[in-house]
Amino acid sequence: MSHRNARLTVHGRRLLIERVLSGRPVAHVAAEMGISRATAHKWLRHWRTEGEVGLHDRSSRPCRTPHRTSPAVEDLVCRLRQDRKLGPARIGPILGLPVSTVHRILVRHGLNRLALLDRPTGQVIRRYERSHPGELIHVDVKKLGRIPEGGGWRVHGRAARPNRRHTTGFDYIHSAVDDHSRLAYSEVHGDEKATTCAGFLRRAAAFFTTCDILRIERVLTDNAWPYRKSLAWQQALADLGASGKLTRIYRPQTNGKVERFNRTLLDEWAYLRPYTTNQERTEALADFLHTYNHHPCHTALGGHPPINRVNNAPGQYN
């Protein structure tokens, strides 16, 4: 991407080439486009030697870095980090390196945070990701207490709602998240029965189809009864041409993408602000889903919205 003060984008550079090729002097074209003659000749030279690729920005990283730490020393830094779990302030004096240099080495190798390492082995934990949208869909249900008319304790305080045992029931938020793109779809229902789960899966598949995910190959769920024993759920999978997969028992990490989405759902929708009615909270779900799917928010996608991984060129946001 061009820097924010750049006079020419890739489109502007193509326009520059077209005007020069039409027979106009380079100096005149440069003046019209607000750039120097040297800059105009530079892009013209890049286009003549490299073609269309030459009109795109290049990395500013130098070809050589003579003073970079040697690979052997970097290996020692990584070994101390993985074997002894030491930080930059401890590794630096041992190897005679500045703490800042040790930190840059750890960042370069993905070892700067202990949370990224498996503690017993010291190996970097690699997050898996399916290669294309629709290959795997994570499905889960989140149970959430309904809000009484006039608001619950988050509006009136706990003192105004002393009887915690008296509730107004629960909502069940059914969610489906695409493994590759993180595109999400949710619905609020009054139960998590087999027919409800099967109907949700069909509507989720229809939603993904509108977003150009035309086929769902596999659906990953936990070991709840509707997913294990229900004929309605199995029929819904068969109608979609998808296979079902269950997580290991008591291992929610396997279904981690939808589990993390549930947490985001609570923080940015359910508990975002005090709601005075249950209907008000339910109606706010659509706005949350639009923001989540269409606006930059997901750190695992480099800040890009999930919809970009579905609608843009393959590999653009990988």
Short mmCIF file of the C-alpha atoms (twelve columns), coordinates in Angstrom:
data_MODEL
# 
_entry.id   MODEL 
# 
loop_
_atom_site.group_PDB 
_atom_site.id 
_atom_site.type_symbol 
_atom_site.label_atom_id 
_atom_site.label_alt_id 
_atom_site.label_comp_id 
_atom_site.label_asym_id 
_atom_site.label_seq_id 
_atom_site.Cartn_x 
_atom_site.Cartn_y 
_atom_site.Cartn_z 
_atom_site.pdbx_PDB_model_num 
ATOM 1   C CA . MET A 1   0.000   0.000   0.000   1 
ATOM 2   C CA . SER A 2   1.244   3.530   -0.801  1 
ATOM 3   C CA . HIS A 3   2.170   5.795   2.087   1 
ATOM 4   C CA . ARG A 4   -0.430  8.396   3.045   1 
ATOM 5   C CA . ASN A 5   1.335   11.317  1.305   1 
ATOM 6   C CA . ALA A 6   2.074   9.524   -1.971  1 
ATOM 7   C CA . ARG A 7   1.006   11.463  -5.065  1 
ATOM 8   C CA . LEU A 8   0.590   8.325   -7.166  1 
ATOM 9   C CA . THR A 9   -1.225  5.102   -6.439  1 
ATOM 10  C CA . VAL A 10  -0.892  2.055   -8.687  1 
ATOM 11  C CA . HIS A 11  -3.784  3.429   -10.759 1 
ATOM 12  C CA . GLY A 12  -2.028  6.809   -11.044 1 
ATOM 13  C CA . ARG A 13  1.161   5.125   -12.213 1 
ATOM 14  C CA . ARG A 14  -0.745  3.275   -14.912 1 
ATOM 15  C CA . LEU A 15  -2.248  6.591   -15.991 1 
ATOM 16  C CA . LEU A 16  1.259   8.082   -16.124 1 
ATOM 17  C CA . ILE A 17  2.450   5.271   -18.402 1 
ATOM 18  C CA . GLU A 18  -0.599  5.600   -20.680 1 
ATOM 19  C CA . ARG A 19  -0.060  9.337   -21.138 1 
ATOM 20  C CA . VAL A 20  3.638   8.944   -21.869 1 
ATOM 21  C CA . LEU A 21  2.963   6.115   -24.342 1 
ATOM 22  C CA . SER A 22  0.455   8.354   -26.147 1 
ATOM 23  C CA . GLY A 23  3.423   10.503  -27.235 1 
ATOM 24  C CA . ARG A 24  3.345   13.313  -24.683 1 
ATOM 25  C CA . PRO A 25  6.595   14.577  -23.102 1 
ATOM 26  C CA . VAL A 26  7.440   13.058  -19.719 1 
ATOM 27  C CA . ALA A 27  8.014   16.538  -18.211 1 
ATOM 28  C CA . HIS A 28  4.513   17.700  -19.189 1 
ATOM 29  C CA . VAL A 29  2.850   14.569  -17.790 1 
ATOM 30  C CA . ALA A 30  4.857   14.868  -14.555 1 
ATOM 31  C CA . ALA A 31  3.766   18.494  -14.092 1 
ATOM 32  C CA . GLU A 32  0.124   17.572  -14.635 1 
ATOM 33  C CA . MET A 33  0.279   14.831  -12.027 1 
ATOM 34  C CA . GLY A 34  2.163   16.906  -9.474  1 
ATOM 35  C CA . ILE A 35  5.363   14.852  -9.394  1 
ATOM 36  C CA . SER A 36  8.965   15.490  -10.401 1 
ATOM 37  C CA . ARG A 37  10.444  14.399  -13.709 1 
ATOM 38  C CA . ALA A 38  12.777  12.047  -11.829 1 
ATOM 39  C CA . THR A 39  9.813   10.276  -10.239 1 
ATOM 40  C CA . ALA A 40  8.042   9.993   -13.586 1 
ATOM 41  C CA . HIS A 41  11.156  8.520   -15.215 1 
ATOM 42  C CA . LYS A 42  11.553  6.118   -12.266 1 
ATOM 43  C CA . TRP A 43  8.080   4.580   -12.741 1 
ATOM 44  C CA . LEU A 44  8.540   4.548   -16.497 1 
ATOM 45  C CA . ARG A 45  11.806  2.671   -16.044 1 
ATOM 46  C CA . HIS A 46  10.218  0.180   -13.627 1 
ATOM 47  C CA . TRP A 47  7.410   -0.483  -16.103 1 
ATOM 48  C CA . ARG A 48  9.793   -1.042  -19.024 1 
ATOM 49  C CA . THR A 49  11.969  -3.492  -17.088 1 
ATOM 50  C CA . GLU A 50  9.351   -5.335  -15.016 1 
ATOM 51  C CA . GLY A 51  6.002   -4.677  -16.645 1 
ATOM 52  C CA . GLU A 52  2.839   -4.351  -14.551 1 
ATOM 53  C CA . VAL A 53  4.598   -5.715  -11.432 1 
ATOM 54  C CA . GLY A 54  7.010   -2.795  -11.503 1 
ATOM 55  C CA . LEU A 55  4.182   -0.327  -10.798 1 
ATOM 56  C CA . HIS A 56  3.572   -1.751  -7.308  1 
ATOM 57  C CA . ASP A 57  5.376   -0.565  -4.181  1 
ATOM 58  C CA . ARG A 58  8.443   -2.468  -3.105  1 
ATOM 59  C CA . SER A 59  9.635   -3.353  0.354   1 
ATOM 60  C CA . SER A 60  11.945  -0.770  1.896   1 
ATOM 61  C CA . ARG A 61  14.006  -3.504  3.519   1 
ATOM 62  C CA . PRO A 62  17.643  -3.383  2.359   1 
ATOM 63  C CA . CYS A 63  19.072  -6.219  0.287   1 
ATOM 64  C CA . ARG A 64  21.917  -6.671  2.774   1 
ATOM 65  C CA . THR A 65  22.113  -6.115  6.536   1 
ATOM 66  C CA . PRO A 66  25.816  -6.533  7.421   1 
ATOM 67  C CA . HIS A 67  25.339  -5.789  11.127  1 
ATOM 68  C CA . ARG A 68  22.486  -8.212  11.713  1 
ATOM 69  C CA . THR A 69  23.050  -10.762 14.466  1 
ATOM 70  C CA . SER A 70  24.486  -13.988 13.100  1 
ATOM 71  C CA . PRO A 71  22.219  -17.038 12.754  1 
ATOM 72  C CA . ALA A 72  24.352  -18.957 15.287  1 
ATOM 73  C CA . VAL A 73  23.767  -16.321 17.973  1 
ATOM 74  C CA . GLU A 74  20.053  -16.175 17.135  1 
ATOM 75  C CA . ASP A 75  19.902  -19.952 17.618  1 
ATOM 76  C CA . LEU A 76  21.465  -19.557 21.082  1 
ATOM 77  C CA . VAL A 77  18.899  -16.903 21.999  1 
ATOM 78  C CA . CYS A 78  16.041  -19.125 20.850  1 
ATOM 79  C CA . ARG A 79  17.453  -22.140 22.687  1 
ATOM 80  C CA . LEU A 80  17.706  -20.254 25.986  1 
ATOM 81  C CA . ARG A 81  14.172  -18.999 25.516  1 
ATOM 82  C CA . GLN A 82  12.704  -22.416 24.760  1 
ATOM 83  C CA . ASP A 83  14.759  -24.505 27.217  1 
ATOM 84  C CA . ARG A 84  14.938  -22.169 30.218  1 
ATOM 85  C CA . LYS A 85  12.018  -19.790 29.454  1 
ATOM 86  C CA . LEU A 86  14.259  -16.766 30.097  1 
ATOM 87  C CA . GLY A 87  13.292  -13.240 29.062  1 
ATOM 88  C CA . PRO A 88  15.395  -10.646 27.175  1 
ATOM 89  C CA . ALA A 89  16.693  -9.094  30.421  1 
ATOM 90  C CA . ARG A 90  18.157  -12.470 31.432  1 
ATOM 91  C CA . ILE A 91  19.343  -13.666 28.023  1 
ATOM 92  C CA . GLY A 92  21.115  -10.393 27.146  1 
ATOM 93  C CA . PRO A 93  23.817  -10.528 29.882  1 
ATOM 94  C CA . ILE A 94  24.390  -14.261 29.313  1 
ATOM 95  C CA . LEU A 95  25.232  -13.760 25.617  1 
ATOM 96  C CA . GLY A 96  26.567  -10.208 25.878  1 
ATOM 97  C CA . LEU A 97  23.781  -8.749  23.747  1 
ATOM 98  C CA . PRO A 98  21.658  -5.634  24.281  1 
ATOM 99  C CA . VAL A 99  18.232  -6.417  25.690  1 
ATOM 100 C CA . SER A 100 16.592  -4.662  22.730  1 
ATOM 101 C CA . THR A 101 18.469  -6.919  20.299  1 
ATOM 102 C CA . VAL A 102 17.366  -10.037 22.158  1 
ATOM 103 C CA . HIS A 103 13.768  -8.826  22.078  1 
ATOM 104 C CA . ARG A 104 13.892  -8.235  18.308  1 
ATOM 105 C CA . ILE A 105 15.307  -11.735 17.791  1 
ATOM 106 C CA . LEU A 106 12.528  -13.286 19.862  1 
ATOM 107 C CA . VAL A 107 9.880   -11.336 17.951  1 
ATOM 108 C CA . ARG A 108 11.423  -12.412 14.655  1 
ATOM 109 C CA . HIS A 109 11.132  -16.077 15.645  1 
ATOM 110 C CA . GLY A 110 7.717   -15.774 17.312  1 
ATOM 111 C CA . LEU A 111 9.075   -16.444 20.797  1 
ATOM 112 C CA . ASN A 112 8.491   -13.051 22.420  1 
ATOM 113 C CA . ARG A 113 5.497   -14.245 24.468  1 
ATOM 114 C CA . LEU A 114 5.597   -17.315 26.695  1 
ATOM 115 C CA . ALA A 115 1.889   -17.804 25.988  1 
ATOM 116 C CA . LEU A 116 2.905   -18.715 22.428  1 
ATOM 117 C CA . LEU A 117 4.992   -21.654 23.684  1 
ATOM 118 C CA . ASP A 118 4.094   -25.087 24.917  1 
ATOM 119 C CA . ARG A 119 5.555   -24.996 28.441  1 
ATOM 120 C CA . PRO A 120 6.805   -28.613 28.707  1 
ATOM 121 C CA . THR A 121 8.513   -28.740 25.287  1 
ATOM 122 C CA . GLY A 122 9.161   -25.065 24.549  1 
ATOM 123 C CA . GLN A 123 7.843   -25.514 21.006  1 
ATOM 124 C CA . VAL A 124 5.872   -22.728 19.346  1 
ATOM 125 C CA . ILE A 125 2.148   -23.439 19.369  1 
ATOM 126 C CA . ARG A 126 0.937   -23.287 15.775  1 
ATOM 127 C CA . ARG A 127 -2.671  -22.279 15.266  1 
ATOM 128 C CA . TYR A 128 -4.330  -24.355 12.602  1 
ATOM 129 C CA . GLU A 129 -6.472  -22.842 9.878   1 
ATOM 130 C CA . ARG A 130 -8.337  -24.447 7.022   1 
ATOM 131 C CA . SER A 131 -7.193  -23.542 3.531   1 
ATOM 132 C CA . HIS A 132 -10.451 -22.182 2.078   1 
ATOM 133 C CA . PRO A 133 -13.877 -20.933 3.219   1 
ATOM 134 C CA . GLY A 134 -16.486 -23.603 3.801   1 
ATOM 135 C CA . GLU A 135 -14.014 -26.400 4.488   1 
ATOM 136 C CA . LEU A 136 -14.905 -26.401 8.187   1 
ATOM 137 C CA . ILE A 137 -17.704 -24.630 10.078  1 
ATOM 138 C CA . HIS A 138 -17.622 -24.410 13.893  1 
ATOM 139 C CA . VAL A 139 -21.057 -24.549 15.562  1 
ATOM 140 C CA . ASP A 140 -21.864 -23.947 19.218  1 
ATOM 141 C CA . VAL A 141 -24.662 -22.751 21.549  1 
ATOM 142 C CA . LYS A 142 -24.247 -20.127 24.283  1 
ATOM 143 C CA . LYS A 143 -26.766 -20.035 27.142  1 
ATOM 144 C CA . LEU A 144 -27.694 -16.523 28.298  1 
ATOM 145 C CA . GLY A 145 -30.178 -15.369 30.934  1 
ATOM 146 C CA . ARG A 146 -33.159 -13.396 29.656  1 
ATOM 147 C CA . ILE A 147 -33.616 -9.773  30.709  1 
ATOM 148 C CA . PRO A 148 -36.841 -9.012  32.654  1 
ATOM 149 C CA . GLU A 149 -39.038 -6.104  31.603  1 
ATOM 150 C CA . GLY A 150 -37.553 -2.844  32.802  1 
ATOM 151 C CA . GLY A 151 -34.028 -4.244  32.994  1 
ATOM 152 C CA . GLY A 152 -32.185 -6.629  35.250  1 
ATOM 153 C CA . TRP A 153 -29.615 -6.125  37.980  1 
ATOM 154 C CA . ARG A 154 -27.179 -4.490  35.549  1 
ATOM 155 C CA . VAL A 155 -29.677 -1.612  35.276  1 
ATOM 156 C CA . HIS A 156 -31.091 -1.452  38.816  1 
ATOM 157 C CA . GLY A 157 -28.220 -2.942  40.821  1 
ATOM 158 C CA . ARG A 158 -28.049 -6.199  42.744  1 
ATOM 159 C CA . ALA A 159 -29.864 -4.753  45.769  1 
ATOM 160 C CA . ALA A 160 -32.982 -4.205  43.659  1 
ATOM 161 C CA . ARG A 161 -32.915 -7.842  42.506  1 
ATOM 162 C CA . PRO A 162 -32.289 -9.734  45.770  1 
ATOM 163 C CA . ASN A 163 -33.895 -12.994 44.683  1 
ATOM 164 C CA . ARG A 164 -31.246 -14.446 42.407  1 
ATOM 165 C CA . ARG A 165 -33.095 -17.773 42.205  1 
ATOM 166 C CA . HIS A 166 -36.077 -16.204 40.453  1 
ATOM 167 C CA . THR A 167 -35.185 -15.924 36.767  1 
ATOM 168 C CA . THR A 168 -37.074 -15.241 33.579  1 
ATOM 169 C CA . GLY A 169 -35.524 -18.178 31.747  1 
ATOM 170 C CA . PHE A 170 -32.741 -18.391 29.228  1 
ATOM 171 C CA . ASP A 171 -31.966 -17.554 25.620  1 
ATOM 172 C CA . TYR A 172 -29.819 -19.905 23.569  1 
ATOM 173 C CA . ILE A 173 -27.539 -18.168 21.073  1 
ATOM 174 C CA . HIS A 174 -26.708 -20.555 18.235  1 
ATOM 175 C CA . SER A 175 -23.557 -19.511 16.351  1 
ATOM 176 C CA . ALA A 176 -21.652 -20.764 13.313  1 
ATOM 177 C CA . VAL A 177 -18.135 -19.545 12.431  1 
ATOM 178 C CA . ASP A 178 -16.207 -20.363 9.264   1 
ATOM 179 C CA . ASP A 179 -12.747 -21.675 10.160  1 
ATOM 180 C CA . HIS A 180 -10.833 -19.933 7.366   1 
ATOM 181 C CA . SER A 181 -12.524 -16.535 7.132   1 
ATOM 182 C CA . ARG A 182 -14.019 -16.270 10.691  1 
ATOM 183 C CA . LEU A 183 -17.274 -15.168 9.066   1 
ATOM 184 C CA . ALA A 184 -19.969 -15.590 11.723  1 
ATOM 185 C CA . TYR A 185 -23.725 -16.115 11.861  1 
ATOM 186 C CA . SER A 186 -25.895 -16.217 15.014  1 
ATOM 187 C CA . GLU A 187 -29.521 -16.607 16.000  1 
ATOM 188 C CA . VAL A 188 -31.336 -16.322 19.330  1 
ATOM 189 C CA . HIS A 189 -33.680 -19.188 20.227  1 
ATOM 190 C CA . GLY A 190 -35.591 -20.373 23.267  1 
ATOM 191 C CA . ASP A 191 -34.016 -23.845 23.356  1 
ATOM 192 C CA . GLU A 192 -31.262 -26.040 21.958  1 
ATOM 193 C CA . LYS A 193 -33.408 -28.967 20.852  1 
ATOM 194 C CA . ALA A 194 -32.507 -31.084 17.859  1 
ATOM 195 C CA . THR A 195 -35.022 -29.516 15.475  1 
ATOM 196 C CA . THR A 196 -33.871 -26.025 16.479  1 
ATOM 197 C CA . CYS A 197 -30.219 -26.925 15.875  1 
ATOM 198 C CA . ALA A 198 -31.014 -28.502 12.507  1 
ATOM 199 C CA . GLY A 199 -33.042 -25.494 11.376  1 
ATOM 200 C CA . PHE A 200 -30.273 -23.145 12.471  1 
ATOM 201 C CA . LEU A 201 -27.702 -25.109 10.462  1 
ATOM 202 C CA . ARG A 202 -29.790 -24.797 7.298   1 
ATOM 203 C CA . ARG A 203 -30.243 -21.051 7.760   1 
ATOM 204 C CA . ALA A 204 -26.548 -20.613 8.541   1 
ATOM 205 C CA . ALA A 205 -25.667 -22.435 5.319   1 
ATOM 206 C CA . ALA A 206 -28.035 -20.139 3.403   1 
ATOM 207 C CA . PHE A 207 -26.319 -17.117 4.954   1 
ATOM 208 C CA . PHE A 208 -22.869 -18.400 4.000   1 
ATOM 209 C CA . THR A 209 -24.148 -18.973 0.457   1 
ATOM 210 C CA . THR A 210 -25.087 -15.292 0.166   1 
ATOM 211 C CA . CYS A 211 -21.471 -14.512 1.128   1 
ATOM 212 C CA . ASP A 212 -20.079 -16.735 -1.654  1 
ATOM 213 C CA . ILE A 213 -19.347 -19.769 0.550   1 
ATOM 214 C CA . LEU A 214 -21.253 -22.094 -1.726  1 
ATOM 215 C CA . ARG A 215 -20.474 -25.424 -0.077  1 
ATOM 216 C CA . ILE A 216 -19.940 -26.536 3.505   1 
ATOM 217 C CA . GLU A 217 -17.731 -29.616 3.666   1 
ATOM 218 C CA . ARG A 218 -17.592 -30.330 7.410   1 
ATOM 219 C CA . VAL A 219 -19.319 -29.101 10.579  1 
ATOM 220 C CA . LEU A 220 -17.507 -29.267 13.925  1 
ATOM 221 C CA . THR A 221 -19.567 -29.336 17.143  1 
ATOM 222 C CA . ASP A 222 -19.242 -30.356 20.773  1 
ATOM 223 C CA . ASN A 223 -20.712 -33.586 22.155  1 
ATOM 224 C CA . ALA A 224 -24.184 -32.269 23.008  1 
ATOM 225 C CA . TRP A 225 -27.026 -34.740 22.475  1 
ATOM 226 C CA . PRO A 226 -28.595 -32.973 19.414  1 
ATOM 227 C CA . TYR A 227 -25.294 -33.270 17.556  1 
ATOM 228 C CA . ARG A 228 -24.569 -36.875 18.560  1 
ATOM 229 C CA . LYS A 229 -27.953 -38.633 18.450  1 
ATOM 230 C CA . SER A 230 -30.403 -36.436 16.566  1 
ATOM 231 C CA . LEU A 231 -31.748 -37.695 13.250  1 
ATOM 232 C CA . ALA A 232 -32.832 -34.134 12.391  1 
ATOM 233 C CA . TRP A 233 -29.243 -32.914 12.697  1 
ATOM 234 C CA . GLN A 234 -27.920 -35.796 10.620  1 
ATOM 235 C CA . GLN A 235 -30.544 -35.117 7.952   1 
ATOM 236 C CA . ALA A 236 -29.565 -31.421 7.850   1 
ATOM 237 C CA . LEU A 237 -25.930 -32.426 7.310   1 
ATOM 238 C CA . ALA A 238 -26.937 -34.841 4.555   1 
ATOM 239 C CA . ASP A 239 -29.043 -32.188 2.817   1 
ATOM 240 C CA . LEU A 240 -26.029 -29.867 2.768   1 
ATOM 241 C CA . GLY A 241 -23.653 -32.599 1.613   1 
ATOM 242 C CA . ALA A 242 -21.521 -32.043 4.697   1 
ATOM 243 C CA . SER A 243 -20.021 -34.421 7.237   1 
ATOM 244 C CA . GLY A 244 -20.217 -33.961 10.998  1 
ATOM 245 C CA . LYS A 245 -17.281 -34.002 13.383  1 
ATOM 246 C CA . LEU A 246 -17.332 -33.996 17.191  1 
ATOM 247 C CA . THR A 247 -14.711 -32.492 19.460  1 
ATOM 248 C CA . ARG A 248 -12.900 -34.580 22.037  1 
ATOM 249 C CA . ILE A 249 -14.935 -34.710 25.214  1 
ATOM 250 C CA . TYR A 250 -14.111 -31.910 27.685  1 
ATOM 251 C CA . ARG A 251 -11.849 -30.283 25.079  1 
ATOM 252 C CA . PRO A 252 -13.485 -26.954 24.068  1 
ATOM 253 C CA . GLN A 253 -10.134 -25.837 22.628  1 
ATOM 254 C CA . THR A 254 -10.820 -28.038 19.595  1 
ATOM 255 C CA . ASN A 255 -13.801 -25.849 18.784  1 
ATOM 256 C CA . GLY A 256 -11.814 -22.788 19.790  1 
ATOM 257 C CA . LYS A 257 -12.810 -20.379 17.029  1 
ATOM 258 C CA . VAL A 258 -16.488 -20.403 17.903  1 
ATOM 259 C CA . GLU A 259 -15.654 -20.462 21.630  1 
ATOM 260 C CA . ARG A 260 -13.627 -17.273 21.127  1 
ATOM 261 C CA . PHE A 261 -16.467 -15.815 19.092  1 
ATOM 262 C CA . ASN A 262 -18.827 -16.509 22.017  1 
ATOM 263 C CA . ARG A 263 -16.567 -14.461 24.250  1 
ATOM 264 C CA . THR A 264 -16.575 -11.595 21.758  1 
ATOM 265 C CA . LEU A 265 -20.351 -11.968 21.517  1 
ATOM 266 C CA . LEU A 266 -20.697 -11.389 25.259  1 
ATOM 267 C CA . ASP A 267 -18.242 -8.488  25.435  1 
ATOM 268 C CA . GLU A 268 -19.405 -6.583  22.367  1 
ATOM 269 C CA . TRP A 269 -23.112 -7.417  22.306  1 
ATOM 270 C CA . ALA A 270 -24.700 -9.062  25.351  1 
ATOM 271 C CA . TYR A 271 -22.826 -7.035  27.991  1 
ATOM 272 C CA . LEU A 272 -21.955 -4.014  25.859  1 
ATOM 273 C CA . ARG A 273 -24.517 -1.814  27.624  1 
ATOM 274 C CA . PRO A 274 -27.446 -2.250  30.012  1 
ATOM 275 C CA . TYR A 275 -30.575 -3.321  28.111  1 
ATOM 276 C CA . THR A 276 -34.029 -2.593  29.502  1 
ATOM 277 C CA . THR A 277 -35.786 -5.461  27.706  1 
ATOM 278 C CA . ASN A 278 -34.818 -8.823  26.298  1 
ATOM 279 C CA . GLN A 279 -36.204 -7.808  22.898  1 
ATOM 280 C CA . GLU A 280 -33.903 -4.798  22.805  1 
ATOM 281 C CA . ARG A 281 -30.874 -7.005  23.296  1 
ATOM 282 C CA . THR A 282 -32.055 -9.499  20.686  1 
ATOM 283 C CA . GLU A 283 -32.571 -6.752  18.078  1 
ATOM 284 C CA . ALA A 284 -29.036 -5.430  18.690  1 
ATOM 285 C CA . LEU A 285 -27.538 -8.760  17.569  1 
ATOM 286 C CA . ALA A 286 -27.892 -7.955  13.849  1 
ATOM 287 C CA . ASP A 287 -25.844 -4.743  14.180  1 
ATOM 288 C CA . PHE A 288 -23.128 -6.580  16.096  1 
ATOM 289 C CA . LEU A 289 -22.882 -9.302  13.433  1 
ATOM 290 C CA . HIS A 290 -22.640 -6.740  10.635  1 
ATOM 291 C CA . THR A 291 -19.847 -4.904  12.463  1 
ATOM 292 C CA . TYR A 292 -18.007 -8.148  13.213  1 
ATOM 293 C CA . ASN A 293 -18.211 -9.459  9.641   1 
ATOM 294 C CA . HIS A 294 -17.735 -6.273  7.615   1 
ATOM 295 C CA . HIS A 295 -15.510 -3.941  9.641   1 
ATOM 296 C CA . PRO A 296 -11.823 -4.382  10.554  1 
ATOM 297 C CA . CYS A 297 -11.751 -6.110  13.918  1 
ATOM 298 C CA . HIS A 298 -10.101 -9.539  13.832  1 
ATOM 299 C CA . THR A 299 -6.470  -9.647  14.976  1 
ATOM 300 C CA . ALA A 300 -5.956  -13.129 13.523  1 
ATOM 301 C CA . LEU A 301 -6.714  -11.675 10.067  1 
ATOM 302 C CA . GLY A 302 -4.259  -8.809  10.393  1 
ATOM 303 C CA . GLY A 303 -7.030  -6.343  11.195  1 
ATOM 304 C CA . HIS A 304 -9.033  -7.140  8.053   1 
ATOM 305 C CA . PRO A 305 -12.762 -7.959  8.336   1 
ATOM 306 C CA . PRO A 306 -13.809 -11.600 7.824   1 
ATOM 307 C CA . ILE A 307 -15.859 -10.774 4.718   1 
ATOM 308 C CA . ASN A 308 -12.647 -9.821  2.882   1 
ATOM 309 C CA . ARG A 309 -11.349 -13.368 3.107   1 
ATOM 310 C CA . VAL A 310 -14.442 -14.577 1.307   1 
ATOM 311 C CA . ASN A 311 -15.006 -11.937 -1.387  1 
ATOM 312 C CA . ASN A 312 -11.444 -10.977 -2.333  1 
ATOM 313 C CA . ALA A 313 -8.846  -12.726 -4.412  1 
ATOM 314 C CA . PRO A 314 -7.580  -16.043 -2.970  1 
ATOM 315 C CA . GLY A 315 -4.632  -15.583 -0.649  1 
ATOM 316 C CA . GLN A 316 -4.904  -11.786 -0.499  1 
ATOM 317 C CA . TYR A 317 -5.413  -11.707 3.257   1 
ATOM 318 C CA . ASN A 318 -3.705  -14.986 4.190   1 
# 
